[in-house]
Amino acid sequence: MDLHPASLATAAPDAARPAFLLLRPGRALSPVIFASAHSGRDYPAEFVAAARLDALALRRSEDSFVDELFGAAPELGAPLLAATFPRAYCDANREPWELDPGMFDSPLPAWVNSASPRVGAGLGTIARVVAGGEGIYRHKLPFAEAESRVRHCWQPYHAALAAL
Protein backbone atom coordinates (compact mmCIF):
# COMPACT_ATOMS: atom_id res chain seq x y z
CA MET A 1 0.00 0.00 0.00
CA ASP A 2 1.34 3.45 -0.80
CA LEU A 3 1.12 6.38 1.59
CA HIS A 4 -1.21 8.63 -0.38
CA PRO A 5 -4.25 9.52 1.79
CA ALA A 6 -6.73 8.56 -0.93
CA SER A 7 -5.26 5.07 -1.32
CA LEU A 8 -5.16 4.67 2.45
CA ALA A 9 -8.91 5.22 2.64
CA THR A 10 -9.66 2.95 -0.32
CA ALA A 11 -7.78 0.15 1.41
CA ALA A 12 -10.49 0.13 4.05
CA PRO A 13 -12.01 -3.25 4.85
CA ASP A 14 -15.67 -3.87 4.28
CA ALA A 15 -17.84 -5.22 7.09
CA ALA A 16 -17.02 -8.79 6.08
CA ARG A 17 -13.24 -8.31 6.33
CA PRO A 18 -11.75 -10.36 9.14
CA ALA A 19 -9.95 -8.61 11.99
CA PHE A 20 -6.97 -10.92 11.55
CA LEU A 21 -5.22 -13.35 9.28
CA LEU A 22 -4.29 -16.71 10.76
CA LEU A 23 -1.73 -18.82 8.96
CA ARG A 24 -1.35 -22.28 10.46
CA PRO A 25 1.55 -24.62 9.87
CA GLY A 26 0.95 -27.83 7.98
CA ARG A 27 2.40 -29.58 11.01
CA ALA A 28 2.97 -27.93 14.40
CA LEU A 29 6.67 -28.18 15.22
CA SER A 30 6.93 -25.38 17.76
CA PRO A 31 5.06 -24.19 20.86
CA VAL A 32 5.72 -20.60 19.75
CA ILE A 33 2.91 -18.42 18.38
CA PHE A 34 3.93 -15.49 16.19
CA ALA A 35 1.45 -12.69 16.90
CA SER A 36 1.67 -9.45 14.96
CA ALA A 37 -0.83 -7.16 16.69
CA HIS A 38 0.48 -3.86 15.30
CA SER A 39 1.13 -4.44 11.62
CA GLY A 40 -2.44 -4.07 10.34
CA ARG A 41 -2.77 -1.81 7.33
CA ASP A 42 -6.53 -1.81 6.57
CA TYR A 43 -7.68 1.71 7.47
CA PRO A 44 -11.48 2.10 7.53
CA ALA A 45 -12.57 5.09 5.42
CA GLU A 46 -14.56 6.53 8.35
CA PHE A 47 -11.43 6.50 10.51
CA VAL A 48 -9.35 8.26 7.87
CA ALA A 49 -12.10 10.87 7.41
CA ALA A 50 -12.30 11.50 11.18
CA ALA A 51 -8.53 11.92 11.47
CA ARG A 52 -6.82 15.28 11.36
CA LEU A 53 -3.60 13.61 10.19
CA ASP A 54 -2.38 12.56 6.77
CA ALA A 55 -1.63 8.97 5.79
CA LEU A 56 2.05 9.06 6.68
CA ALA A 57 1.33 10.42 10.16
CA LEU A 58 -1.33 7.76 10.79
CA ARG A 59 1.06 5.02 9.71
CA ARG A 60 3.72 6.09 12.23
CA SER A 61 2.03 3.87 14.82
CA GLU A 62 2.32 0.72 12.72
CA ASP A 63 4.95 -1.89 13.34
CA SER A 64 5.23 -2.02 9.59
CA PHE A 65 5.80 -5.36 7.94
CA VAL A 66 6.30 -7.40 11.14
CA ASP A 67 3.74 -9.80 9.69
CA GLU A 68 5.96 -10.16 6.62
CA LEU A 69 9.07 -10.57 8.77
CA PHE A 70 7.29 -13.45 10.55
CA GLY A 71 5.87 -14.74 7.25
CA ALA A 72 7.94 -17.94 7.21
CA ALA A 73 6.72 -19.04 10.65
CA PRO A 74 4.03 -21.43 9.32
CA GLU A 75 6.55 -23.12 7.01
CA LEU A 76 8.76 -23.63 10.07
CA GLY A 77 5.96 -25.17 12.13
CA ALA A 78 4.52 -22.20 14.07
CA PRO A 79 1.25 -20.30 13.58
CA LEU A 80 1.20 -16.63 12.57
CA LEU A 81 -1.66 -14.41 13.76
CA ALA A 82 -1.65 -10.93 12.19
CA ALA A 83 -4.12 -8.14 12.91
CA THR A 84 -5.53 -6.53 9.77
CA PHE A 85 -6.63 -3.35 11.59
CA PRO A 86 -4.06 -0.66 12.46
CA ARG A 87 -2.92 0.05 16.01
CA ALA A 88 -4.03 3.69 15.66
CA TYR A 89 -7.58 2.37 15.10
CA CYS A 90 -7.66 -0.28 17.86
CA ASP A 91 -4.69 -1.51 19.87
CA ALA A 92 -4.84 -5.27 20.43
CA ASN A 93 -1.99 -5.05 22.97
CA ARG A 94 -4.17 -3.23 25.50
CA GLU A 95 -6.96 -4.22 27.82
CA PRO A 96 -10.19 -4.05 25.83
CA TRP A 97 -11.47 -1.02 27.73
CA GLU A 98 -8.40 1.20 28.33
CA LEU A 99 -10.01 4.44 27.18
CA ASP A 100 -9.25 8.13 27.59
CA PRO A 101 -12.41 9.91 28.82
CA GLY A 102 -11.26 13.14 27.16
CA MET A 103 -11.68 11.53 23.73
CA PHE A 104 -15.37 10.82 24.05
CA ASP A 105 -18.44 13.02 23.73
CA SER A 106 -20.14 11.62 26.85
CA PRO A 107 -19.05 10.10 30.17
CA LEU A 108 -17.60 6.59 29.97
CA PRO A 109 -19.02 3.68 31.97
CA ALA A 110 -17.51 3.27 35.44
CA TRP A 111 -15.93 -0.09 34.51
CA VAL A 112 -13.67 1.48 31.85
CA ASN A 113 -9.99 1.67 32.82
CA SER A 114 -9.25 5.34 32.31
CA ALA A 115 -6.37 5.54 34.80
CA SER A 116 -3.64 3.41 33.21
CA PRO A 117 -0.31 5.03 32.31
CA ARG A 118 -0.94 4.06 28.67
CA VAL A 119 -4.24 5.95 28.66
CA GLY A 120 -2.48 8.93 30.24
CA ALA A 121 0.05 8.87 27.40
CA GLY A 122 -2.75 8.85 24.82
CA LEU A 123 -2.14 5.22 23.88
CA GLY A 124 -5.21 3.38 25.14
CA THR A 125 -7.18 0.75 23.25
CA ILE A 126 -8.44 3.58 21.06
CA ALA A 127 -5.38 5.81 20.74
CA ARG A 128 -5.68 9.58 21.15
CA VAL A 129 -2.27 10.17 19.55
CA VAL A 130 0.04 8.47 17.07
CA ALA A 131 3.71 7.77 17.67
CA GLY A 132 5.30 11.17 18.08
CA GLY A 133 2.39 12.51 20.12
CA GLU A 134 0.25 14.06 17.38
CA GLY A 135 -3.50 14.02 18.09
CA ILE A 136 -5.45 11.75 15.74
CA TYR A 137 -9.03 13.01 15.76
CA ARG A 138 -10.78 16.16 14.58
CA HIS A 139 -13.66 15.68 17.05
CA LYS A 140 -14.61 13.64 20.10
CA LEU A 141 -15.90 10.13 19.48
CA PRO A 142 -19.12 8.50 20.68
CA PHE A 143 -18.58 5.60 23.10
CA ALA A 144 -20.46 3.40 20.60
CA GLU A 145 -17.46 3.79 18.27
CA ALA A 146 -15.14 2.31 20.90
CA GLU A 147 -17.61 -0.51 21.54
CA SER A 148 -17.72 -1.30 17.82
CA ARG A 149 -13.93 -1.36 17.48
CA VAL A 150 -13.52 -3.61 20.50
CA ARG A 151 -16.29 -5.93 19.28
CA HIS A 152 -15.08 -6.12 15.65
CA CYS A 153 -11.30 -5.92 16.12
CA TRP A 154 -10.01 -6.54 19.65
CA GLN A 155 -12.35 -9.40 20.61
CA PRO A 156 -11.97 -11.52 17.43
CA TYR A 157 -8.18 -11.09 17.49
CA HIS A 158 -7.98 -12.22 21.12
CA ALA A 159 -10.43 -15.08 20.58
CA ALA A 160 -8.19 -16.38 17.79
CA LEU A 161 -5.08 -15.96 19.93
CA ALA A 162 -6.71 -17.80 22.86
CA ALA A 163 -7.73 -20.66 20.56
CA LEU A 164 -4.16 -21.32 19.41
N, C-alpha and C positions, 0 to 999 in steps of 0.2 A: 504494500500500500504506500502511495506517496504521501507527502505531507501537506498537500493543498487542501484548504478547508472544505472545498466542495466535495472532493473525493473522500474525505474523512466522513462526511455526513452520508454519502451514498453507500458507504461500507456498512451502514447500520443494519443490524439483524432484523428480520421480521419476527413476529410473535412466535413463530414456530422454531426459531433458531435455538439450539441448545446452549445452555450456559457454559458448557465445557465440552472438550473433546477428550475421550478416553481411548487410549491405544493400549491394548493388552498384548502381552507376549504370547507367541504360539505355545510356549512352555515356560512356566514360571521357574526361573533359576536363581532368583534373588528375593530376599525379604524386603528389599528397598522399594519404596514407591517414589517416583519422580513426580513432584507436584509443582506446577508452574502457575501460581495464583495471580501473578502480576504481569503476565505477558499478553493478556487479551488485547485485541486490536479492533473489535467490532464496536464502533461508537454509535449509539442510537441517535438518530437525527434530532430528536427532541432535546437530548442532552447537549449536543453541539449548538443548537439554537439558543438554549438557555445559558450557555457559557459566554463569558465576556472575553475569553482568550481565543487565540488562533490555534490552528491544528498543532503546530510545533510545541507551543506552550502546554497544551493538553497532554501531548505525548511524553512530556518530561517525567511523568510519574510512572511510565511503563518500565518494566524490566525487559526491555526489547529483546526479542529473539531467544529468550531463555528456553522456550518450548522447542525451538529449533536446535539449540545447543544440546538439549536432552533427547533429541529426536531419535537417536539410536537405541535408547533404553529398551524398547520392546524387543528389538532384535537381539539384545543381550540378556533377555529374560526378566525384565522389570517393567511394570506398567508405567505409563505416562499419563497424568491427568493435567490438562491445560485449560485454564479459564479462557473463555472467548470474550468476556466483557473486560473493559479496562479498569484498572485500580482507581482511577479518578472518578469512575462511575459508581463502583461498589468494591470495597476492599475485602477480599475473602480471607485475609490474614488479620481480621479483627473479630471481636465478639459481634454477633449479629446486630446488636442494638447499641453500639457505641456512637452516639449522635451528639452533635453540637447544637444546643437549644437556640443559639443565635442564628442558625441557618434556616429556621423554620418559621412559618407565618402564624403559628399558634403554639401554645404550650405543649410540650412532649409528655407522654404518659410517665407516671412516677417510676415505673420499672426500667426505663431507659437509663443506660450508664452514660451520664453526661459529665462525669468527673474524672475520667481517666486522663493520664498525661498525653495520650495520643489525641484525644478529643481536644484538649487544651492547645495542642500544637496545630490543630486544624486537620488532623489526619485520622478521623473516625471512620466508621464503616462507609459513610457517605462523606467524602473529603470536602472540606471547605476551601482548601488550597492545593495547588500542585507542588511538586518538588521545586524548591526555590521560593516558596511562600506566597506566590501570586494567588489572589482570590479567584475562584472558578466562576461563580454565578453572578448573573446580572441582578437577580431578585431572590427573595426568600422562597423556599420550597414548601409545599404542603407535606404534612407527615405521611399522607397516602403515597407520595412518591417514594419515600424511604421504605415504607411497607412493601411496595411493589418491587423495588430493587432487591430487598432481602428475600422476598418470596421467589422471584424469578432468577436471581443470580446466586446469592449467598447460600440459600438452603439447598438448591440442587447440587451445587459444587460440593458442599460438605456432606450431603447424602452419598454422593459418588465416592468421595474420599473415605467415608466411614465403611462403605461396602467393600473396599479393597482389602 
